[in-house]
Amino acid sequence: MSEYIFDEELDASGLNCPLPLLKAKQALNKMPKGKVLKVIATDNGSIRDFKAYTDQSDHELLESFTEQEPYVYIIRRG
């Protein structure tokens, strides 16, 4: 796992789809552009959700770690 410096961390462990993504959207909306959010999730649906969301938004999925739970997403606010 690469070491990223992140500005905020969101622990969405135990939340089911679509709550991890909704909580991440709320957190990103409160952050200044260019800041980095680390999201921790346990819902396997989050793997496709975060990829699709960042592909369709101006946010950048810097890295994701989805080989085992918990899943970790590093997202830069666009």
N, C-alpha and C positions, 0 to 999 in steps of 0.2 A: 504494500500500500504506500503510495506516495504521501509525503508529508505536505499538506497544504496549510497555509495560515488562513483561518476563517474568522470572520467578524462575529457571526452568531451561530448558535447550534440549536437545532430543533429536534427533540426526541419524540418521534411519533410512534414509538414502540407500542404494540398492542392495539393500535387503531386500524380499523378495516377500511378498505376502499370505499369511498374516495377521500376519507378524512386526512390521510398523510399528505396528499397533494393539496387539498384545500388549506390545511394549516401552513404548508410551505408557501403557497401563493400569498396568504395573509402576511407571513413573515417577510417575504420578498418585497411586498408593496410598502412596507414600513422602512425598508432599508434604502440608503442612498445608492445611486447608480455606481457600479463597479465593486461594491462590497460582496463578500463571499459568505454563503450560507451552507452549513453542513447539516444534512438531514439524515436521521437514523430512523429506519422503518423495519417492521417485521412482516408486513403484508406483501405477499409475492406479486400481487397485482401492481404494486408500486414500480416494479421493474419496467413495465411497458408504459405506465402512466407518466413517470418523470421524463422518460425519453421522448414521448409524444409531445408533452407539454413544452419542453425546452426546444424541440424542433419547430414548434409553431409559435414560439414567443421570441422576444428579443433577449431572453436570458440564455446563458451558456452553461451547459452541463460539462464542467471541467473534467470530472471523473466520476465513475460509479463503481461500487464494489458490491457485486450481486452474486458471488459464488456461494455464499452462505449467509445465514441470518446472524446478526442483523444486517440489513442492506444499508449501504451508506452512499449518499449522493452529495457531491460538491458542486454547488451552483453559483455562478457569478451573476449578480443583478445587472440586467440590461437597461 
